[in-house]
């Protein structure tokens, strides 16, 4: 995401995927995912820190991960930062790990 590399992000995503965050819960097919990805084209996202990582391998084909992330975000008019708690569910499909569910909750600034 930081490099805005759609091809790589697409290869790491199961479609339809489920996304939950500030805009609610939605099932996203590949076309909608690409539009959402491209809507952030002008934004520059920099991962500042990843912490509090927890992961579990539930079966040989299903894993879950949770982590805190701090992002620096800049567009043409402003710069800001945000912290989020994220979770994702990964499944093994055709011998490749892909994300089937991703959630983000913005954390309150201290």
Buried (B, 14 or more C-beta within 10 A) or exposed (E): EEEBEBEEBBEEBBBBBBBBBEEEEEEBEEEBBBEEBEEEEEEEBEEEEEEEEEEEEEEEEBBBBBBBBBBBBBEEEEEEEBBBBBBBBBBEEEEEEBBBBBBBEEEEEE
